[in-house]
């Protein structure tokens, strides 16, 4: 019983002390701070999108034919359309290599595969969307590449694969 | 309205989770808007190499020295040469003939000239059939024989070239 009698006053006093301390802290903070106003701004630009417009076509070639390069400016190069914020720069990322597989063929079998590499684009590396800032902008990217030499016993048929192009605001 | 402690805790958890979800979704949306990726196809057709197989010789009739020129039509029943071209179905090709070929007998200094090669189908660019094959008949003109041409058998080779256009 005695302990209970002393516990209540003790808690009360303790709470009072803590309360005073908190009030004092708040008071001291108020005295040591000052208010000011600053502007926060944000420019919201259009998101960047990419769509494929034309595939990369190496055409026809006979067994034993040498390597072939398609330049970005060639009519059979791949073509993409970039859309986004006008007058805004963007970066272009191309694949290092891709492997065409014969339709109906077996992956991993050399004579059913043709390696494509040396991808190149126009514009190269980066571009700038046309149009004015604040408005919509677009730009066309063309992509070329090189295919490997065809061995004399390369299996005849149609070869295909897909490759990815990435565009990104810096 | 006062909530009990467990309900307060649950409410706090729900609010925190919702805020976190909105944050993650916003970040993902922002990443999507600043980056775009698209695929395109790269394709090609590999055709088998063209092959030519001879199945009949171009053969002129016997003639006497001083005989007039003899023309063998590619559509002639006898004498016309024949080759079979094998490739890819409906494959385009271009055919070339020599300008002139000399036939020689035992005397290497005397020859018979053959020229004006023709073919059926005609030389130039054409298409192989749906089976990827084409039989081609070859004709030519044996020029007039010299009056003092030694008798004997005169032979020579001609080269027919078929290539992708």
Interface residues (C-beta under 8 A of the other chain):
Chain A: X47 X48 X49 X50 X51 X52 X54 X55 X56 X57 X58 X59 X60 X61 X62 X63 X64 X78 X80 X82 X98 X100 X102 X114 X116 X143 X145 X147 X150 X152 X154 X155 X156 X157 X158 X159 X160 X161 X162 X163 X164 X165 X166 X167 X168 X169
Chain B: X32 X33 X34 X35 X36 X37 X38 X39 X40 X41 X42 X43 X44 X45 X46 X47 X48 X49 X50 X88 X164
